[in-house]
Amino acid sequence: MNSSFLHNKDYSLYFTKPEQLLDIFTEMEEKSLPLVQKSQYTSETLAQIQSTINLTITEQNQRVEQLQIKINQLEELIKHEIEREISCQNILMYFSLTKIIIINQLFSF
């Protein structure tokens, strides 16, 4: 620090009364309080949004699992129906061939 500044008796103090410093701190607190409150509100809102997102993700994952189970059941049902159709077609073909053979035998006499 400059030694001439320390030895200069003509400098004036910014604060002349102790209450001035307290007033400045009080004013700063009053100005910062709404910012702190808004920050807390924003943090709470963010926490609620994150909670909602997590809940929604969990619910959607459960829904996807349920739908996948349903898809698997329907695929098995379709597979069973296709096998049944093939079996019915085979039976129909057998009876059709049998009918043709019988008709041929009847007309061959």
C-alpha positions as CSV (number, residue, x, y, z in Angstrom):
1,M,0.0,0.0,0.0
2,N,1.1,3.5,-0.6
3,S,2.7,5.0,2.6
4,S,1.6,8.5,1.7
5,F,-2.0,7.3,1.8
6,L,-1.6,6.0,5.3
7,H,0.1,9.1,6.5
8,N,-2.4,11.5,4.9
9,K,-4.7,12.8,7.6
10,D,-7.2,14.3,5.1
11,Y,-8.8,11.1,3.9
12,S,-12.5,10.7,4.9
13,L,-14.2,7.6,6.0
14,Y,-17.0,6.2,4.0
15,F,-18.9,5.2,7.0
16,T,-19.3,7.8,9.7
17,K,-21.9,5.9,11.8
18,P,-22.0,2.2,12.6
19,E,-25.6,2.1,11.5
20,Q,-24.6,2.9,8.0
21,L,-22.9,-0.5,7.6
22,L,-25.9,-2.2,9.1
23,D,-28.2,-0.4,6.8
24,I,-26.2,-1.4,3.7
25,F,-26.2,-5.1,4.9
26,T,-30.0,-4.9,5.5
27,E,-30.6,-3.4,2.1
28,M,-28.4,-6.1,0.5
29,E,-30.3,-8.8,2.4
30,E,-33.6,-7.3,1.3
31,K,-32.5,-7.3,-2.4
32,S,-31.1,-10.8,-2.2
33,L,-34.0,-12.4,-0.3
34,P,-36.4,-12.6,-3.4
35,L,-33.5,-14.1,-5.4
36,V,-33.0,-16.8,-2.7
37,Q,-36.7,-17.5,-2.5
38,K,-37.0,-17.7,-6.3
39,S,-34.0,-20.0,-6.4
40,Q,-35.6,-22.3,-3.7
41,Y,-38.9,-22.2,-5.6
42,T,-37.0,-23.1,-8.8
43,S,-35.2,-25.9,-7.1
44,E,-38.4,-27.3,-5.7
45,T,-40.1,-27.1,-9.1
46,L,-37.2,-28.8,-10.8
47,A,-37.4,-31.6,-8.2
48,Q,-41.1,-32.0,-8.8
49,I,-40.5,-32.1,-12.6
50,Q,-37.8,-34.7,-12.2
51,S,-40.0,-36.8,-9.9
52,T,-42.8,-36.6,-12.5
53,I,-40.4,-37.5,-15.3
54,N,-39.1,-40.5,-13.3
55,L,-42.6,-41.7,-12.5
56,T,-43.7,-41.3,-16.1
57,I,-40.7,-43.3,-17.3
58,T,-41.4,-46.0,-14.8
59,E,-45.1,-46.2,-15.8
60,Q,-44.2,-46.2,-19.5
61,N,-41.6,-49.0,-19.0
62,Q,-44.2,-51.1,-17.2
63,R,-46.7,-50.4,-20.0
64,V,-44.1,-51.5,-22.6
65,E,-43.5,-54.7,-20.6
66,Q,-47.2,-55.4,-20.5
67,L,-47.5,-54.7,-24.2
68,Q,-44.6,-56.9,-25.0
69,I,-46.2,-59.8,-23.0
70,K,-49.4,-59.2,-25.0
71,I,-47.5,-59.2,-28.3
72,N,-45.8,-62.5,-27.3
73,Q,-49.2,-64.0,-26.4
74,L,-50.7,-62.9,-29.7
75,E,-47.7,-64.2,-31.7
76,E,-48.2,-67.6,-30.0
77,L,-51.9,-67.5,-30.8
78,I,-51.2,-66.6,-34.4
79,K,-48.6,-69.5,-34.6
80,H,-51.2,-71.9,-33.2
81,E,-53.8,-70.7,-35.6
82,I,-51.4,-71.1,-38.6
83,E,-50.6,-74.6,-37.4
84,R,-54.4,-75.3,-37.1
85,E,-54.9,-73.9,-40.6
86,I,-52.2,-76.2,-42.0
87,S,-53.7,-79.1,-40.3
88,C,-57.2,-78.3,-41.7
89,Q,-55.7,-77.9,-45.2
90,N,-54.0,-81.3,-44.9
91,I,-57.3,-82.8,-43.8
92,L,-59.2,-81.1,-46.6
93,M,-56.5,-82.3,-49.1
94,Y,-56.7,-85.8,-47.7
95,F,-60.5,-85.9,-48.1
96,S,-60.4,-84.3,-51.5
97,L,-57.9,-86.9,-52.7
98,T,-60.0,-89.6,-51.1
99,K,-63.1,-88.3,-52.9
100,I,-61.3,-88.3,-56.2
101,I,-60.0,-91.8,-55.7
102,I,-63.5,-93.0,-54.8
103,I,-65.1,-91.3,-57.8
104,N,-62.4,-92.8,-60.0
105,Q,-63.0,-96.2,-58.6
106,L,-66.8,-95.8,-59.1
107,F,-66.5,-94.9,-62.7
108,S,-63.9,-97.4,-63.5
109,F,-66.3,-100.3,-62.9
